[in-house]
Amino acid sequence: MFDPLVTLSYLAANTSKIALGTCVIDMLFHNPVVLARRFATLDLLSEGRIISGLGIGWSKDEYQASNVQFKERGKRADEFLQALKMIWTDDIVEFKHTLESLDNSITNLKNIAKKANKNPNNFNVILLVYPNIIDSSNKSSKGPRFPLTGTIEQALEDMQKIKQMGVEHIIFGYNFIPSGKDPDRIVELTKELTRPLR
C-alpha cells in the first residue's frame, strides 16, 4: 500500500483544483513534528488543497508492531492534535506531556520488564524536569498549566503525584527557564521543591 502523503504529493504536482486528503493516517504511529511538517509542506505546494484526515486506529497488532502503547490512545490523540495545531499556527512551539502520560510510560516500562522476565521493582525510574515557578500573586488561569509550572504550591502537588507514580529520583533542570540564569534562585527553588519530599 502506497504512503498517502507521498502519493498526494505526486497528485498535487499533476492537478490544479481537486482537493487532496487522507482517509485516514493513524497519527500515533508518527512523530507529531515530522507529520505536521509533511502536511504543511504538501499544503503549501498544493496551494491550500490538502485535507488532513487523522485517526487513532483500532488494531492492537498494528500498535504492537509500531511499538506504541494501545492503552489511553484517545487521550494521547487529543494531545497529538493540540501539538499539531500549535506547530501549524505558532512561531515558537513548546509542548509538554501531562502527568497521565508519564504514568502510562512508567507502567509501560514495567510491563516491558515483566515480558523480559525481569523484576520491574529492580529498575529505578529517574525523571528530568524543568520547574518554571512563578510568584503566587501572578497566578493566572489562562491556558493549560503544564506539570512543574505555576506557583510553588502547584509544583509541589505535581511532585507528590510524580513520587506516587514510582519515580525514585528527580533531576531538576534549569537550562531553559528564566530562573536558570540566577544561581541563587536555582538553590532557593530546589530547596523549596525538595523540602516536603524528604
C-alpha positions as CSV (number, residue, x, y, z in Angstrom):
1,M,0.0,0.0,0.0
2,F,1.4,3.4,-1.0
3,D,2.4,6.0,1.5
4,P,-0.5,8.5,1.5
5,L,1.4,11.8,1.7
6,V,3.9,10.7,-1.0
7,T,1.0,9.7,-3.2
8,L,-0.7,13.0,-2.6
9,S,2.5,14.9,-3.4
10,Y,2.5,13.3,-6.8
11,L,-1.2,14.1,-7.3
12,A,-0.6,17.7,-6.2
13,A,2.0,18.1,-8.9
14,N,-0.3,16.7,-11.6
15,T,-3.6,18.5,-10.7
16,S,-4.6,22.1,-10.0
17,K,-8.1,22.1,-8.5
18,I,-9.0,18.9,-6.8
19,A,-8.9,18.7,-3.0
20,L,-6.3,16.3,-1.7
21,G,-6.9,14.3,1.5
22,T,-6.1,11.3,3.6
23,C,-8.6,8.8,5.0
24,V,-7.0,8.3,7.4
25,I,-3.5,8.5,8.8
26,D,-3.1,6.8,12.2
27,M,-1.5,9.7,13.9
28,L,0.0,7.9,16.9
29,F,2.4,5.9,14.7
30,H,4.1,9.2,13.7
31,N,6.2,11.9,15.3
32,P,3.9,15.0,15.5
33,V,6.6,17.5,14.4
34,V,7.5,15.4,11.4
35,L,3.9,14.8,10.4
36,A,3.0,18.4,10.9
37,R,5.8,19.5,8.6
38,R,4.9,16.9,5.9
39,F,1.2,18.1,5.9
40,A,2.3,21.8,5.9
41,T,4.7,21.3,3.0
42,L,2.1,19.5,1.0
43,D,-0.5,22.2,1.8
44,L,1.9,24.9,0.6
45,L,2.9,23.1,-2.6
46,S,-0.7,22.3,-3.5
47,E,-1.7,25.9,-2.8
48,G,-4.0,25.0,0.1
49,R,-5.8,21.9,-1.3
50,I,-4.7,19.4,1.4
51,I,-7.2,17.9,3.9
52,S,-5.7,16.2,7.0
53,G,-7.6,13.0,7.8
54,L,-6.4,11.7,11.1
55,G,-7.4,8.7,13.2
56,I,-6.1,6.5,16.0
57,G,-6.6,3.1,14.5
58,W,-8.2,0.0,16.1
59,S,-5.7,-2.9,15.6
60,K,-3.7,-3.9,18.6
61,D,-1.4,-5.7,16.3
62,E,-0.5,-2.5,14.4
63,Y,0.2,-0.7,17.7
64,Q,2.4,-3.6,18.9
65,A,4.3,-3.7,15.5
66,S,4.8,0.1,15.8
67,N,6.0,-0.2,19.4
68,V,3.2,2.2,20.5
69,Q,1.1,1.7,23.6
70,F,-2.6,0.8,22.8
71,K,-4.0,1.9,26.1
72,E,-5.2,5.5,26.6
73,R,-4.8,6.2,22.8
74,G,-7.7,8.6,22.8
75,K,-6.2,10.9,25.4
76,R,-2.8,10.8,23.6
77,A,-4.6,11.6,20.4
78,D,-6.1,14.7,21.9
79,E,-2.6,15.9,22.9
80,F,-1.3,15.0,19.5
81,L,-3.9,17.2,17.8
82,Q,-3.1,20.1,20.2
83,A,0.6,19.7,19.3
84,L,-0.2,19.7,15.5
85,K,-2.3,22.9,15.8
86,M,0.4,24.6,17.8
87,I,3.0,23.7,15.2
88,W,0.9,24.9,12.4
89,T,-0.1,28.2,14.0
90,D,2.7,29.3,16.4
91,D,6.2,30.6,15.5
92,I,7.7,29.1,18.6
93,V,6.2,25.8,20.0
94,E,6.7,24.2,23.3
95,F,4.6,21.2,24.2
96,K,4.9,19.1,27.3
97,H,3.1,15.8,28.1
98,T,0.7,15.5,31.1
99,L,1.3,13.6,34.2
100,E,-1.0,10.9,32.9
101,S,1.3,10.3,30.0
102,L,4.2,9.9,32.5
103,D,2.2,7.4,34.5
104,N,1.5,5.4,31.3
105,S,5.1,5.5,30.3
106,I,6.2,4.1,33.7
107,T,3.6,1.4,33.5
108,N,4.7,0.5,30.0
109,L,8.3,0.3,31.2
110,K,7.4,-2.1,34.0
111,N,5.4,-4.2,31.5
112,I,8.3,-4.5,29.2
113,A,10.5,-5.6,32.1
114,K,8.0,-8.3,33.1
115,K,7.8,-9.6,29.5
116,A,11.6,-9.9,29.5
117,N,11.4,-11.9,32.7
118,K,13.0,-9.1,34.7
119,N,11.8,-7.8,38.1
120,P,10.2,-4.4,37.4
121,N,11.0,-3.4,41.0
122,N,14.7,-3.6,40.3
123,F,14.5,-0.7,37.9
124,N,14.9,2.8,39.3
125,V,12.8,5.5,37.4
126,I,14.7,8.8,37.1
127,L,12.9,11.8,35.8
128,L,14.4,15.1,34.4
129,V,12.1,18.1,34.9
130,Y,12.3,21.8,34.2
131,P,10.4,23.6,37.0
132,N,9.2,27.0,36.0
133,I,7.9,28.7,39.2
134,I,6.0,32.0,39.3
135,D,5.0,34.1,42.3
136,S,1.6,33.2,43.7
137,S,0.4,36.7,43.1
138,N,1.0,36.3,39.4
139,K,-1.2,33.1,39.2
140,S,-3.2,33.0,36.0
141,S,-5.9,30.6,34.8
142,K,-5.4,31.3,31.2
143,G,-4.4,28.3,29.1
144,P,-3.3,24.9,30.3
145,R,-0.9,24.5,33.2
146,F,1.9,22.1,32.4
147,P,3.4,19.9,35.2
148,L,6.0,21.6,37.4
149,T,4.9,25.0,36.3
150,G,2.9,27.7,38.1
151,T,3.1,28.5,41.7
152,I,5.3,26.6,44.2
153,E,2.2,25.1,45.7
154,Q,1.1,23.7,42.3
155,A,4.5,22.4,41.6
156,L,4.6,20.6,45.0
157,E,1.3,18.9,44.2
158,D,2.8,17.7,40.9
159,M,5.9,16.5,42.8
160,Q,3.8,14.4,45.1
161,K,1.9,12.8,42.2
162,I,5.1,12.0,40.4
163,K,6.5,10.4,43.6
164,Q,3.3,8.3,43.9
165,M,3.8,7.0,40.4
166,G,7.0,5.3,41.5
167,V,9.6,7.8,40.4
168,E,12.7,7.2,42.5
169,H,14.8,10.2,41.6
170,I,14.0,13.6,40.2
171,I,16.6,15.8,38.5
172,F,15.9,19.5,38.2
173,G,17.0,21.2,35.0
174,Y,17.1,25.0,34.8
175,N,18.8,25.4,31.4
176,F,15.7,26.5,29.5
177,I,13.9,28.6,32.0
178,P,14.3,32.3,33.1
179,S,15.5,31.4,36.7
180,G,18.3,29.3,35.2
181,K,20.4,32.4,34.9
182,D,20.3,33.1,38.6
183,P,22.3,30.6,40.7
184,D,20.9,31.9,44.0
185,R,17.3,31.5,42.7
186,I,18.2,27.9,41.5
187,V,19.3,27.0,45.0
188,E,16.3,28.6,46.6
189,L,13.8,26.8,44.2
190,T,15.5,23.5,44.7
191,K,15.2,23.7,48.5
192,E,11.5,24.7,48.2
193,L,10.7,21.9,45.9
194,T,12.5,19.1,47.8
195,R,11.8,20.1,51.5
196,P,8.3,18.3,51.6
197,L,9.7,15.2,50.0
198,R,12.5,14.5,52.5
